[in-house]
Amino acid sequence: MLHATTIGDRGSWVLFCHGLFGQGKNWTQVAKGLAERHRVLLLDMPQHGRSPWTSGFDYLDAADQVSSSLGEQVGDEPVAVVGHSMGGKIAMVLALLHPARVERLCVVDVAPVAYRSAHSFDQYVDAMRGLDLEDLTSRAEAELALSQAVPDPVVRGFLLQNLRRHREADRGGPGWYWQPNLEVIGERLDAITGWPAQELAGVAPYDGPVLWVRGERSDYVADEHVAAMAALFPKMRKVTVKGSGHWVHSEQPEAFASVMRAFLGD
């Protein structure tokens, strides 16, 4: 079962699905802003955070795991689902394969298409796997070691949120480890940046309301993607958040909070 955190104790349920190299807790501030009126479920996606590792990754299996975790945490009640990037693709497949689970869907800065570029993800995986964890003495040392491969300090800090210490480390036991399954992620980057169009052929479009959010400065959502989105999600409407890149919720938090309130009907 996927690792889950809940915030809030009243109102309808909202599920957040994070992107590649993320964790459910990345949505904590957004969740706290919704918690007065909603119960928010933050899941660590497959191969990420504190969720268990498996031997592979594909979007259909990931969506099935999310569906099972929803059943465990929420029961049969349909929920509002918000997914960013990789999590947006998982959320879309969830809505297509398990529509009874999804009361409404918000897809943040990703499209139901295969991307030609890995967006530097392969470089990040190589840099993280190349870090000598046995001799690592501090997080600052890890940041310095990653600085050449990951020059953007914001991205580097985001990746380093995945670097953890074993509880025994302070007593001379094992030291550092990465929470994501970097081996599987590296092997399956083509699937992660792709889209399972063949596997979803013949699946009925999702008929619920869909909000498609893009960052103004992001290249993940382009005009040529609209037809693919509309074919699978005919009740889709698109919103562009000005001044934002790919990480809309962290780059423009106030604007994103306003989008969430409109999405949830608050």
Residue frames as qw, qx, qy, qz and C-alpha x, y, z in Angstrom:
[[0.000, 0.887, 0.461, 0.000, 0.00, 0.00, 0.00],
 [0.374, 0.587, -0.037, 0.717, 1.24, 3.49, -0.80],
 [0.348, -0.271, -0.491, 0.751, 2.36, 5.66, 2.09],
 [0.093, -0.726, -0.474, -0.489, -0.39, 8.12, 3.02],
 [0.188, -0.174, -0.429, 0.866, -0.70, 11.30, 5.07],
 [0.073, -0.722, -0.619, -0.300, -4.04, 12.93, 5.81],
 [0.149, -0.062, -0.237, 0.958, -4.63, 16.58, 6.70],
 [0.433, -0.123, -0.108, -0.886, -8.02, 17.88, 7.82],
 [0.093, 0.100, 0.950, -0.282, -10.92, 16.10, 9.47],
 [0.406, 0.565, 0.549, -0.463, -14.05, 17.37, 7.71],
 [0.407, 0.669, -0.180, -0.595, -15.47, 17.93, 4.26],
 [0.906, 0.412, 0.001, -0.099, -14.96, 16.20, 0.95],
 [0.781, -0.326, 0.353, 0.398, -11.76, 14.37, 0.06],
 [0.439, 0.856, -0.251, -0.110, -8.98, 15.77, -2.14],
 [0.898, -0.156, 0.250, 0.327, -6.09, 13.56, -3.30],
 [0.171, 0.895, -0.350, -0.219, -2.75, 15.00, -4.42],
 [0.939, 0.106, 0.192, 0.265, -0.37, 13.05, -6.67],
 [0.223, -0.827, 0.303, 0.418, 3.16, 14.46, -6.80],
 [0.657, 0.695, -0.264, -0.119, 5.62, 14.47, -9.69],
 [0.875, 0.218, -0.305, 0.306, 8.90, 12.70, -10.38],
 [0.480, 0.203, -0.483, 0.704, 11.37, 12.85, -7.46],
 [0.332, -0.496, 0.102, -0.796, 8.62, 14.31, -5.27],
 [0.184, -0.161, -0.897, 0.369, 6.81, 13.15, -2.15],
 [0.212, -0.708, -0.646, -0.191, 3.33, 13.59, -0.81],
 [0.396, -0.668, -0.309, 0.549, 4.62, 16.05, 1.77],
 [0.291, 0.050, 0.282, 0.913, 5.56, 18.46, -1.03],
 [0.195, -0.535, -0.513, -0.642, 1.87, 19.40, -1.05],
 [0.367, -0.416, -0.678, 0.482, 1.65, 20.06, 2.70],
 [0.028, -0.262, -0.154, 0.952, 1.25, 23.84, 2.50],
 [0.363, -0.090, -0.504, -0.779, -1.42, 23.57, -0.18],
 [0.475, -0.334, -0.812, -0.054, -3.17, 20.87, 1.87],
 [0.244, -0.360, -0.560, 0.705, -3.16, 23.01, 5.02],
 [0.149, 0.127, -0.096, -0.976, -4.80, 25.81, 3.06],
 [0.515, -0.137, -0.588, -0.608, -7.64, 23.46, 2.12],
 [0.315, -0.073, -0.905, 0.278, -7.96, 21.62, 5.42],
 [0.257, 0.109, 0.452, -0.847, -10.68, 23.80, 6.94],
 [0.673, 0.285, 0.034, -0.682, -13.14, 22.64, 4.30],
 [0.837, 0.323, -0.393, -0.203, -11.64, 19.40, 3.00],
 [0.803, -0.408, 0.423, 0.097, -9.91, 16.22, 4.06],
 [0.445, 0.762, -0.439, -0.169, -6.69, 16.03, 2.07],
 [0.942, -0.144, 0.280, 0.117, -4.87, 12.81, 1.22],
 [0.188, 0.819, -0.518, -0.162, -1.19, 13.01, 0.31],
 [0.981, 0.005, 0.189, 0.046, 0.17, 9.82, -1.23],
 [0.222, -0.612, 0.648, 0.395, 3.78, 8.95, -1.96],
 [0.769, 0.455, -0.218, -0.392, 3.61, 7.67, -5.53],
 [0.989, -0.012, 0.091, 0.118, 5.05, 4.25, -6.46],
 [0.780, 0.233, -0.095, 0.573, 8.87, 4.11, -6.18],
 [0.125, 0.621, -0.125, 0.763, 8.90, 7.38, -4.23],
 [0.413, -0.598, 0.251, -0.640, 9.00, 8.63, -0.65],
 [0.347, -0.297, 0.808, -0.372, 8.03, 6.04, 1.92],
 [0.874, 0.217, 0.027, -0.433, 6.00, 3.91, -0.46],
 [0.787, -0.230, 0.549, 0.164, 7.35, 0.41, -1.11],
 [0.133, 0.562, -0.621, -0.530, 9.63, -0.31, -4.02],
 [0.884, 0.243, 0.374, -0.139, 8.74, -2.75, -6.76],
 [0.643, -0.144, 0.546, 0.518, 10.67, -4.10, -9.74],
 [0.295, 0.325, 0.550, 0.710, 9.15, -1.80, -12.39],
 [0.138, 0.492, 0.291, -0.809, 7.00, 1.19, -13.23],
 [0.051, 0.299, 0.644, 0.702, 4.17, 1.83, -15.64],
 [0.253, -0.151, 0.095, -0.951, 1.23, 4.19, -15.47],
 [0.691, -0.262, -0.477, -0.476, -1.49, 1.55, -15.45],
 [0.672, -0.210, -0.630, 0.328, 0.05, -0.23, -12.48],
 [0.182, 0.040, -0.358, 0.915, 0.68, 3.09, -10.69],
 [0.441, -0.234, -0.147, -0.854, -2.96, 4.09, -11.19],
 [0.750, -0.271, -0.578, -0.173, -4.11, 0.71, -9.85],
 [0.521, -0.116, -0.580, 0.615, -1.95, 1.20, -6.76],
 [0.092, -0.112, 0.170, -0.975, -3.42, 4.65, -6.18],
 [0.618, -0.265, -0.386, -0.631, -6.93, 3.23, -6.61],
 [0.718, -0.240, -0.637, 0.144, -6.23, 0.52, -4.03],
 [0.328, -0.049, -0.455, 0.827, -4.81, 3.06, -1.60],
 [0.324, -0.220, -0.075, -0.917, -7.89, 5.24, -2.06],
 [0.718, -0.303, -0.531, -0.331, -10.07, 2.27, -1.20],
 [0.628, -0.182, -0.589, 0.475, -8.02, 1.68, 1.95],
 [0.216, -0.058, -0.297, 0.928, -8.00, 5.32, 3.06],
 [0.300, 0.050, -0.032, -0.952, -11.34, 6.66, 1.82],
 [0.517, 0.290, 0.753, -0.286, -13.57, 3.72, 0.97],
 [0.428, 0.442, 0.692, 0.378, -15.84, 3.97, -2.05],
 [0.076, 0.886, 0.247, -0.384, -16.40, 7.73, -1.85],
 [0.632, 0.563, 0.173, 0.503, -15.27, 9.48, -5.06],
 [0.453, -0.656, -0.051, 0.602, -12.63, 12.14, -4.51],
 [0.346, 0.930, -0.108, -0.063, -11.25, 15.23, -6.21],
 [0.864, -0.120, 0.202, 0.446, -7.85, 14.33, -7.65],
 [0.159, 0.956, -0.216, -0.120, -4.99, 16.75, -8.33],
 [0.890, -0.089, 0.251, 0.370, -1.87, 15.52, -10.10],
 [0.080, 0.913, -0.281, -0.286, 1.30, 17.35, -11.15],
 [0.186, 0.632, -0.717, -0.227, 3.66, 16.19, -13.91],
 [0.262, 0.105, -0.958, -0.053, 4.22, 12.42, -13.45],
 [0.146, 0.260, 0.786, -0.541, 1.47, 12.51, -10.82],
 [0.473, 0.408, 0.005, -0.781, -0.76, 14.23, -13.37],
 [0.484, 0.251, -0.732, -0.409, -0.32, 11.31, -15.74],
 [0.115, -0.085, -0.952, 0.272, -1.06, 8.85, -12.93],
 [0.293, 0.346, 0.486, -0.747, -4.16, 10.90, -12.07],
 [0.515, 0.353, -0.327, -0.710, -5.33, 10.90, -15.69],
 [0.416, 0.110, -0.885, -0.180, -4.93, 7.13, -16.00],
 [0.050, 0.173, 0.822, -0.540, -6.71, 6.71, -12.65],
 [0.435, 0.365, 0.208, -0.796, -9.67, 8.70, -13.97],
 [0.541, 0.323, -0.549, -0.548, -9.77, 6.70, -17.20],
 [0.433, 0.076, -0.898, -0.007, -9.45, 3.26, -15.61],
 [0.269, -0.385, -0.787, 0.400, -11.26, 3.88, -12.33],
 [0.054, -0.454, -0.215, -0.863, -13.72, 6.71, -13.06],
 [0.575, -0.651, -0.452, -0.203, -15.89, 5.85, -10.06],
 [0.651, -0.349, -0.298, 0.605, -12.97, 6.85, -7.83],
 [0.302, -0.042, 0.083, 0.949, -12.65, 10.35, -9.32],
 [0.121, 0.761, 0.551, -0.321, -15.30, 12.99, -8.65],
 [0.352, 0.936, -0.016, -0.025, -13.30, 15.65, -10.52],
 [0.846, -0.018, 0.121, 0.520, -9.77, 15.94, -11.87],
 [0.055, 0.974, -0.162, -0.150, -7.13, 18.67, -11.94],
 [0.877, 0.157, 0.113, 0.440, -4.07, 18.03, -14.13],
 [0.191, -0.934, 0.118, 0.277, -1.15, 20.37, -13.46],
 [0.124, 0.821, -0.473, -0.294, 1.34, 21.14, -16.24],
 [0.283, -0.214, 0.898, 0.259, 1.47, 17.88, -18.11],
 [0.645, 0.300, -0.216, -0.669, -0.36, 16.41, -21.11],
 [0.856, -0.013, 0.501, -0.131, -1.47, 12.88, -22.06],
 [0.686, 0.690, -0.232, -0.019, 1.37, 12.57, -24.57],
 [0.878, -0.162, 0.042, 0.449, 4.84, 11.07, -24.83],
 [0.031, -0.960, 0.185, 0.206, 7.52, 13.71, -24.44],
 [0.798, 0.519, -0.216, 0.217, 10.54, 13.49, -26.73],
 [0.253, 0.597, -0.517, 0.559, 12.88, 14.93, -24.11],
 [0.649, -0.344, -0.627, 0.259, 13.63, 13.51, -20.67],
 [0.210, -0.899, -0.056, -0.380, 13.86, 17.13, -19.40],
 [0.130, 0.650, -0.611, 0.433, 17.28, 16.44, -17.77],
 [0.832, -0.402, 0.159, -0.348, 15.77, 13.68, -15.61],
 [0.951, 0.138, -0.185, 0.207, 18.33, 11.16, -16.82],
 [0.368, 0.569, -0.383, 0.628, 21.09, 13.56, -15.81],
 [0.469, -0.579, 0.306, -0.592, 19.56, 13.93, -12.35],
 [0.974, -0.182, 0.003, -0.138, 19.29, 10.16, -11.88],
 [0.800, 0.331, -0.289, 0.408, 22.91, 9.66, -12.89],
 [0.093, 0.618, -0.383, 0.680, 24.09, 12.41, -10.53],
 [0.674, -0.490, 0.236, -0.500, 22.09, 11.07, -7.59],
 [0.998, -0.048, -0.041, 0.008, 23.20, 7.48, -8.15],
 [0.673, 0.472, -0.302, 0.483, 26.79, 8.65, -8.55],
 [0.269, -0.765, 0.310, -0.497, 26.88, 10.22, -5.09],
 [0.516, 0.154, -0.785, 0.306, 29.12, 8.22, -2.74],
 [0.604, -0.625, -0.155, -0.470, 26.71, 7.64, 0.13],
 [0.862, -0.264, -0.334, 0.274, 29.11, 5.53, 2.17],
 [0.549, -0.021, -0.188, 0.814, 31.63, 8.35, 2.55],
 [0.082, -0.682, -0.250, -0.682, 29.09, 11.18, 2.71],
 [0.349, -0.151, -0.607, 0.698, 29.36, 13.19, 5.92],
 [0.107, 0.462, 0.383, -0.793, 26.74, 15.94, 5.51],
 [0.458, 0.715, 0.527, -0.044, 23.88, 17.23, 3.37],
 [0.086, 0.909, -0.181, -0.365, 26.02, 20.27, 2.47],
 [0.307, -0.416, 0.763, 0.388, 28.64, 17.91, 1.07],
 [0.473, 0.377, 0.786, 0.129, 25.95, 16.20, -1.02],
 [0.304, 0.890, 0.246, -0.235, 24.76, 19.55, -2.36],
 [0.066, -0.773, 0.474, 0.415, 28.27, 20.46, -3.40],
 [0.409, -0.136, 0.853, 0.295, 28.76, 17.10, -5.10],
 [0.422, 0.570, 0.702, 0.066, 25.56, 17.59, -7.14],
 [0.057, 0.784, 0.083, -0.612, 26.19, 21.23, -8.04],
 [0.047, -0.384, 0.625, 0.678, 27.88, 20.59, -11.39],
 [0.039, 0.224, 0.916, 0.331, 25.28, 18.12, -12.69],
 [0.122, -0.760, -0.634, -0.078, 22.36, 20.07, -11.19],
 [0.334, 0.174, -0.109, 0.920, 23.37, 23.76, -11.36],
 [0.341, -0.573, -0.234, -0.708, 19.93, 25.16, -10.52],
 [0.026, 0.205, -0.742, 0.638, 19.88, 25.51, -6.70],
 [0.648, -0.039, 0.203, -0.733, 16.08, 25.21, -6.55],
 [0.869, 0.170, -0.386, -0.258, 16.08, 21.92, -8.46],
 [0.459, 0.315, -0.743, 0.372, 19.07, 20.70, -6.45],
 [0.257, -0.198, 0.594, -0.736, 17.31, 21.46, -3.17],
 [0.805, 0.043, -0.026, -0.592, 14.21, 19.66, -4.44],
 [0.789, 0.235, -0.567, -0.021, 16.21, 16.54, -5.28],
 [0.263, 0.311, -0.729, 0.550, 18.05, 16.63, -1.96],
 [0.613, -0.267, 0.260, -0.697, 14.74, 16.38, -0.09],
 [0.938, 0.057, -0.252, -0.230, 14.96, 12.72, -1.08],
 [0.525, 0.366, -0.654, 0.403, 18.27, 12.18, 0.71],
 [0.699, -0.615, -0.030, -0.363, 17.65, 10.68, 4.14],
 [0.079, 0.507, -0.791, 0.333, 19.68, 9.35, 7.05],
 [0.661, -0.223, -0.715, -0.041, 19.09, 5.97, 8.61],
 [0.557, -0.766, -0.040, -0.317, 17.97, 6.21, 12.22],
 [0.898, -0.332, -0.013, 0.289, 21.01, 4.18, 13.28],
 [0.581, 0.625, -0.098, 0.511, 23.42, 6.64, 11.67],
 [0.196, -0.834, 0.258, -0.446, 23.96, 8.70, 14.82],
 [0.775, -0.493, 0.380, -0.108, 25.05, 5.52, 16.61],
 [0.195, -0.550, 0.745, 0.322, 27.61, 4.57, 14.02],
 [0.661, 0.270, 0.700, -0.021, 25.29, 2.50, 11.86],
 [0.466, 0.408, 0.554, 0.557, 24.48, 2.88, 8.14],
 [0.132, -0.315, -0.052, 0.939, 24.44, 6.45, 6.90],
 [0.354, 0.410, -0.038, -0.840, 22.58, 8.00, 4.00],
 [0.353, 0.247, 0.868, 0.245, 20.10, 6.64, 1.45],
 [0.234, 0.024, -0.336, -0.912, 17.87, 7.89, -1.35],
 [0.528, 0.201, 0.606, -0.560, 14.14, 7.41, -0.84],
 [0.734, 0.473, -0.099, -0.477, 13.20, 7.03, -4.52],
 [0.853, -0.012, 0.489, 0.182, 13.99, 3.79, -6.33],
 [0.111, 0.771, -0.352, -0.519, 16.60, 5.39, -8.59],
 [0.277, -0.179, 0.877, 0.351, 17.45, 2.13, -10.35],
 [0.339, 0.520, 0.783, 0.042, 13.89, 1.55, -11.55],
 [0.189, 0.875, 0.168, -0.412, 13.31, 5.25, -12.28],
 [0.075, -0.625, 0.560, 0.539, 16.47, 5.33, -14.40],
 [0.267, 0.022, 0.913, 0.309, 15.49, 2.18, -16.26],
 [0.188, 0.602, 0.774, 0.051, 11.92, 3.35, -16.83],
 [0.039, -0.486, -0.034, 0.873, 12.41, 7.01, -17.74],
 [0.108, -0.028, -0.660, -0.742, 11.05, 6.35, -21.23],
 [0.247, -0.513, -0.814, -0.114, 7.84, 5.05, -19.69],
 [0.224, -0.608, -0.444, 0.618, 7.69, 7.92, -17.17],
 [0.034, 0.431, -0.178, -0.884, 8.11, 10.58, -19.85],
 [0.099, -0.099, -0.809, -0.571, 5.87, 8.58, -22.18],
 [0.573, 0.056, 0.235, -0.783, 2.14, 7.90, -22.28],
 [0.335, -0.004, 0.942, 0.023, 0.44, 4.46, -22.46],
 [0.490, 0.302, -0.170, -0.800, -1.69, 5.26, -25.51],
 [0.475, 0.121, -0.810, -0.324, -1.73, 1.68, -26.81],
 [0.167, -0.145, -0.904, 0.366, -2.73, 0.22, -23.45],
 [0.211, 0.390, 0.464, -0.767, -5.54, 2.76, -23.13],
 [0.251, 0.068, -0.591, -0.763, -6.89, 2.28, -26.65],
 [0.432, -0.339, -0.766, -0.335, -10.60, 1.61, -26.45],
 [0.257, -0.386, -0.649, 0.603, -10.95, 2.98, -22.90],
 [0.016, 0.833, 0.498, 0.242, -13.89, 5.37, -22.64],
 [0.183, 0.526, -0.163, 0.814, -13.14, 9.05, -22.09],
 [0.242, -0.332, -0.661, 0.628, -13.51, 10.36, -18.54],
 [0.045, -0.657, -0.547, -0.516, -16.81, 12.22, -18.38],
 [0.412, -0.745, -0.384, 0.358, -16.28, 14.21, -15.18],
 [0.113, 0.991, -0.029, 0.058, -15.14, 17.82, -14.88],
 [0.817, -0.049, 0.028, 0.573, -11.45, 18.38, -15.58],
 [0.018, -0.987, 0.102, 0.126, -9.32, 21.46, -14.95],
 [0.842, 0.224, 0.041, 0.490, -6.06, 21.57, -16.92],
 [0.246, -0.947, 0.071, 0.195, -3.54, 23.96, -15.41],
 [0.791, 0.332, -0.002, 0.515, -0.37, 25.05, -17.20],
 [0.415, -0.660, 0.002, 0.627, 2.49, 27.34, -16.23],
 [0.397, 0.889, 0.021, -0.226, 2.91, 30.27, -18.58],
 [0.103, 0.795, -0.580, -0.145, 6.68, 29.72, -18.92],
 [0.631, -0.198, 0.750, -0.011, 6.51, 25.92, -19.08],
 [0.367, 0.384, -0.628, -0.568, 6.98, 23.88, -22.25],
 [0.220, 0.014, 0.964, -0.146, 5.12, 20.83, -20.94],
 [0.382, 0.601, 0.667, -0.218, 1.72, 21.93, -22.25],
 [0.093, -0.223, 0.439, 0.865, 1.61, 23.16, -25.85],
 [0.552, 0.299, -0.012, -0.778, -1.20, 24.08, -28.23],
 [0.548, 0.238, -0.712, -0.370, -0.73, 20.81, -30.12],
 [0.103, 0.014, -0.937, 0.332, -1.54, 18.86, -26.95],
 [0.443, 0.064, 0.289, -0.846, -5.07, 20.24, -26.63],
 [0.711, 0.119, -0.439, -0.536, -6.64, 17.74, -29.03],
 [0.515, 0.063, -0.839, 0.165, -5.24, 14.75, -27.13],
 [0.034, 0.035, 0.656, -0.753, -6.46, 16.17, -23.84],
 [0.534, 0.119, 0.056, -0.835, -9.93, 16.98, -25.16],
 [0.643, 0.102, -0.669, -0.359, -10.33, 13.51, -26.71],
 [0.469, -0.083, -0.829, 0.293, -9.80, 11.79, -23.36],
 [0.161, -0.440, -0.581, 0.666, -11.35, 14.47, -21.15],
 [0.132, 0.554, 0.547, 0.614, -14.17, 16.17, -23.10],
 [0.297, -0.890, -0.328, -0.108, -15.30, 18.31, -20.14],
 [0.658, -0.201, -0.086, 0.721, -11.85, 19.84, -19.86],
 [0.131, 0.974, 0.087, 0.165, -11.16, 23.54, -19.43],
 [0.737, 0.151, -0.164, 0.638, -7.69, 25.09, -19.43],
 [0.267, -0.962, -0.042, 0.032, -6.19, 27.70, -17.13],
 [0.670, 0.404, -0.227, 0.580, -2.77, 29.33, -17.51],
 [0.531, -0.778, -0.156, 0.299, -0.99, 30.62, -14.41],
 [0.381, 0.868, -0.126, 0.291, 1.01, 33.71, -15.34],
 [0.067, -0.815, 0.503, -0.280, 4.64, 34.01, -14.29],
 [0.776, -0.342, 0.507, -0.155, 4.96, 30.30, -13.55],
 [0.272, 0.439, -0.815, -0.262, 7.11, 27.54, -14.91],
 [0.566, -0.040, -0.798, -0.204, 6.55, 23.81, -14.46],
 [0.339, -0.258, -0.775, 0.467, 6.26, 23.82, -10.65],
 [0.166, -0.606, -0.329, -0.705, 3.12, 25.95, -10.63],
 [0.622, -0.678, -0.379, -0.100, 2.11, 25.27, -7.02],
 [0.669, -0.458, -0.132, 0.570, 5.50, 26.29, -5.60],
 [0.377, 0.146, 0.202, 0.892, 6.34, 29.11, -8.02],
 [0.247, -0.314, -0.148, -0.904, 2.97, 30.87, -7.76],
 [0.142, -0.199, -0.911, 0.332, 1.40, 29.55, -4.53],
 [0.256, 0.363, 0.394, -0.804, -1.24, 32.27, -4.13],
 [0.498, 0.299, -0.392, -0.713, -2.42, 31.97, -7.71],
 [0.378, 0.038, -0.915, -0.135, -2.47, 28.18, -7.42],
 [0.039, 0.241, 0.790, -0.563, -4.48, 28.38, -4.19],
 [0.421, 0.364, 0.085, -0.826, -7.04, 30.52, -6.02],
 [0.493, 0.222, -0.691, -0.480, -7.18, 27.93, -8.81],
 [0.215, -0.065, -0.955, 0.197, -7.75, 25.18, -6.23],
 [0.236, 0.299, 0.554, -0.740, -10.59, 27.05, -4.58],
 [0.537, 0.351, -0.216, -0.736, -12.31, 27.49, -7.93],
 [0.406, 0.184, -0.866, -0.225, -11.67, 23.84, -8.83],
 [0.167, -0.173, -0.910, 0.338, -13.22, 22.62, -5.57],
 [0.235, -0.640, -0.544, -0.490, -16.12, 25.07, -5.71],
 [0.436, -0.453, -0.495, 0.599, -15.10, 26.84, -2.48]]
